[in-house]
Amino acid sequence: MLHRPAVIPKIYPKAQDFLPLLGTDYVEFFVGNCLQAAHFYQSAFGFQPLAYAGLKTGLNDRESYVLSQGKIRIVLSSPLHSNTEIGRHIDSHGDGVHSIALTVEDAKKAYKEAMQRGAKSYMEPQESKDHQGSIITAGIHTYGETLHLFIERKNYSGCFKPGFIPWTNEHYKPQEIGLKYIDHMVGNVGLGDMNKWVKFYEEVMGFTNILTFDDQDISTQYTALMSKVVSDGTGRIKFPINEPAPGLKRSQVSEYLDFYESPGVQHIAVATDDIIGTVIALRQRGVEFLTVPANYYESLVQRVGSIEEPIETLKELGILVDRDEEGYLLQIFTKPVEPRPTLFFEIIQRKGALSFGKGNFKALFEAIEREQELRGTL
């Protein structure tokens, strides 16, 4: 009988946790219509209302809705006027991720450590207060216009942070679909820039490079890319960094960079303990996924060994499987969730495996190429 160790954060001794990071606090998206986007993430992905800020709370430049599921928090923000930071971001990139907020014990210390190691400042530490306590926030720039915010919330007991009020909708309560936490977030950068940003995470953030994939690992007949995965010392925060590689046609990373018009977050992998149930719920709610050829499943057992899930069910749903020395994982990828072919989501269930599905790369990239061909962007 196959032994599957519990999925626990893996300690990477080369990482220097001088910040240190306690987890992903939230991910903020800049979107054209946050009210409609909030409805989408509730109805399609099962996120629950948490907090609101806007005209009703005294803001006159933006409106934001905060949603949660498991340990995941997303913030959806839209401008209320022209010529705003949010509006300019949307004009350049379409809807997309603006900031990845990371929970720290001491935001001032984290900011100071990052700045001393060469970070570019976005926001010096600022304290915000209300009757439920205080939060300290600081921020630095990363690739493209993507930010990392350091959030210290140990002295705050409110629903999200000062300036927000609780948001509920008693008349509309779609059920959660089993999403637990963010497993990893993937950034796309320009040709020749991958090592630069890996070095940034190593030197500025104290991460370590835990995996490297070259254009032989991630390639098809037509396209290729290269990727390195960086992680903090606990293994809770993982950022794969992709760059395009020369190929006969335009790769998915090149397509992303063309339409996003800069480096940025390509996809967010969210974990579940029941990928079959989660994917069935997502499909029933209208979420579309990439599909792989049926013959992918013909040699699946020979490639990955015995697994608990019925192969026919995985085949029907299009769920991919891969194994490493620690166990196996199941994963599936949505089609882009924005008009531009940029941001998408990965649903992942780890049964011991700590890797990223290398054995699925070829099938996955061929599926992406089929979508690119339909869009006329291959």
N, C-alpha and C positions, 0 to 999 in steps of 0.2 A: 504493500500500500504506500502510495506517495506521501511523504511527509511535507507539509506546507507550513513553514514557520510563520508566526504572526507578523503582520505588516507593522513595523515600528520604525521610527526615524533612524536612519543609519548614521553613525558618527564618522565624519571624515576628518581624521586627525590633522591633515595639512591645512584645513581651514583655520583662520585666525578669528575667533569670535570676539573681536574687541568691541563690537557694538553693544551687546549681542542682540540677535533678532528672536522675538518670541513667537512670531507667526505673521500671517497675512492679515492685516486689519480690515482693509476694504480695497476694492478696485473701482475707480471712478471713470465713467464713460461720459464724454461730451457728445450729446446727441441733438438732433434738430428739434425733436418733440418729446420731452422727457415724460409727459403724461401718457402718450401713446406707447412709448417704449416700456414704461412701467407696466402697462396693461399686457404687453407682449410677454415680458419676463414672468409675470404672474400666470397668465393663461397657458403659455407654452412650456415654461420651465419650472413652474410650481413655486416660484419665489413668493415670500410673504411680506406684506407691508410692514415697515418698521418706523420710518421717520420722514419728515417733510421740512423743507425750508423754502421760502419764497416771499411773495408779497404779504402773505398772512403772518409772516414772522418778522417783517420789517426789511427784507431784502428787496432792492429795486432793480438789480442787474441780472439776476438769474433765478431759476427755480430748480430744486433738486428733490428727487424721491430716493429713499433708501429702502432696499429690499434685502431679505435674508433667507437663508435656508441652510440648515446645519450650521457649520462654522463659516459659511460664505456670506459676505456682505458686499453688495454692489450699490454704487451711487450713480444715478442718472441725472445729468445736469444739462439745462438748456438756457440760452440767453433770452433776456426779456427786451433787449434793444439791439440795434446794429452797432458795429464797430466795438465789439467786446472780445476779450481773450477767447471765450468759448466760441463765439461766432466765427472768429478768424480760424480757429482750429478746425471747426466743422467745414468751413469753406475750402480749406486746404486738403483735409483728410477724409471728409465724410464723417459719419458716426464712428467713434473709435475710442480706445483706451487712452486717457490722458495721464492718469497717475495710479501707481501701485503703492498703497500705503502699508507700511510694515510696523507692527507693534514692537515697541522697545521699552525697556525698564526706565531709561533716562534719555529723553529726546535731545537734551542739550549736549550730553556727552556723546551720543551717537553722531550728531551733527558736527561737533568739534573733531571727532576722530576722522570722519569722512573728509572734512575740509583739509585737515592736516595731511591727508594722503592724496590730495589732488582733485577732490570733487569740485564741481562748479555749483555755486549756491543758487537755489531757487527761492528759498525762504529761510531767513534766520529764525531761531526758535521763538515762537509766539505762544503766549498763554491766553486761552479763552475760558471764561467762567460763566456759570449761572448758578441757580440755587442748588443744583445737584453736584457741584464740584467744579473741577477744572481739568482741562486737557492742554498739553503742550504739543505743538506741531512744528516741525522743521522740514525742509525739503531740499533735494539736490536734483540736478539734471542727469539724465542718462541718454541713451541713443535716441536720435530724432528729437521729438518734443515730449518724449515720455519722461515722467518724473517718478522719483521715489520720495515718499513722505515718511518721516519718522513720527510715530504717534505714541505719546505717553499718556495712558488713560487710567493709571492705577488710582488716581484721586477723583475719578468720575463715576457716578452711579446712574446717570441718565440713559435714555434709550439709544443715543448715538453720540452726539457731542453738542456743546453749547451752540445756540442759534437754530437748532432743530426741535421740532415738537413731534410727539408720537403721531403716527399716521395709521389709521385702521380703515377698513371698509367692511362694515357688517353685512352688506348685501351681496358681496362678491368674494368668495373664499375658495379658489381652486386649491385642491390638495397638493401637498408637496410630492415630489417624485423620487425622493431618496438621495438627493445630492448632499454630500457630507462636508467636503472641504476642497480647496484648490490644491490639486496635485502638483502642477507646474504651469508656467506661463512662458510662451515661446516668443522671442523677439526676432524680427527679420531686419538685417542690416545690409549695407551695400557691399559690392564686390571688394574684397581686400580688407574689410573692416571687422571681420569676426574676431580675429586675434586681438585687435585693439580693445574691443569691449570685453573680451574674456580677461584681458589684463586689467581693465578698469574694475571688474568685479573682484578680482584677486587682490589688487593693491588698495582699492578704495573701500571695498565692502568686506574684505576678509574672506571671500569665498574661495573655493578650490575647483579646478577643472576635474570632473569625475568621469566624463565620457567624451570621446571624440569620434565623429563619423566623417569619413572623407567622401569624395565624389564616387568612389567605387562602392561604398556602403549604401549611398542614397542616390540611386540613378536608375534610369530606364533607357530605352533605345534613344529617346529624344532629349531628355532633360536631366539635370543633376543639381545637387546642392551639397554644401558642407555644413556641419553643425558641431558645436561643442556645448556640453552641459556643465553649468557651474552651480554649486550648491553651498549653502552655509554649512557650518559644522554639524548641526543637528540633523540635516537632511530634510527639514521641513520646508525650506524655501529653495526651489530649483528653477533655474532659468536657462533653458536651451537657447543658444544664439545661432541663427542660421545666416548664411550668405550664399548667393547664387554661385554656381560653377558653370564653366563653359559647356554648352551642349548644342545639339542640332536645332533645337527650338527653344522658345522662351520658357523658363522654369516658373514654378509657382511663386518662388521668392521674387523673381524679376517682375512677374505680373503684379504681385502685391506692391512692390516698390513703385511701379508705374502708376497704380491707381491710388495708393495711399499718399504718394508724392513725398515720401520720406521714410526712414526706418520707423518701425513701430511694433506693437504687439500683434502677432499673427493669430495666435489662438490661445485659449484658456482651457486647460484640462481640469475637469471637475470629477471628483471621485464618488463612487457609489458602492454599496455593499451588495447590490442586486442589479447588475447591469441589464439583465433580461427584462425585469420589471420596469426599470427606468426607461429603457429604450421603447418598450411597448407603450408606456404612458406618453413619451415624447411623440411617437408616431401618431398616436390617437389625437394629439393636440396640434398636429400639423407640421411638426418639425421634420425637415427633410435631411437625409443622410447621403453621404457618398456610398456608392455600391461597388462591390468587387465582383469579378467573374465567379460563376458557380464552381468552376474547377479549382478555385482556391481551397475549397473544403475537401477535395478528393484525397489529398495527402496530409490533411491536418493532423490526424492522430499519429501518423508516422513521423511528422515533423516535431510535434510538441508533446507527444505521449498522452497518457490517459488524463482526462479532465472530467469534472463533475457535470458540466453542462451538456445537454443534448446537442449533438452536432447539427441535427436538422433544424433545431430552433435557432441556433447561431446563424446557420445558413439563411434561413428565412428572414432574419433581422439584419443580416450583413455585419455581424459582430466578428472582429478579428481576434486571433489568439496568438500569443508568443510566450516562450519560456526562456528563463535564464537559470543560473545555478541555484537561485534562491526559491524558485517557484514559477508560477505562470501569471499572466495578466490577460485581461480582455479589454478591448478598446473599439471605439467607433467614432467617426468624425462627421459632424454636421456639414452641410453646405454653408457657404457664407450667409450670415444673418443680416447683412447690410446690402444696399443696392450695389455698392462697389464690391468687387470680389476680394475682400480683405479679411475681416475678422470672422473666425468660426470657433466652434467649441469641440472639444474632445470629451467623450464620456469614457471613464476608465475604472476598471475594478482590478485591484491587485490581490492576487492570492499567493503572496510571498515574494513575487518578482519585484525587483528594484530597478529594472531597466526600462526602456522606452519603446519596445516593440520593434527592434531592428529587423526581425524576420518578416515583418509586415510592410516594410518600407516600399518594396517593389510594387506589391499589389495596391497599396495606398496611393502611390504616386501615379500609377497608371489610371486609377480612378479619378484623380485630380486632373490628369491630362485630358481625360474624356470630357470633363466639365469645361476645361479651358477650350477644347475644340468646339464645343457647343456655343461658347461665348465668342468664338472667333479670336481668342487671345493667345493661342498656343504658338 
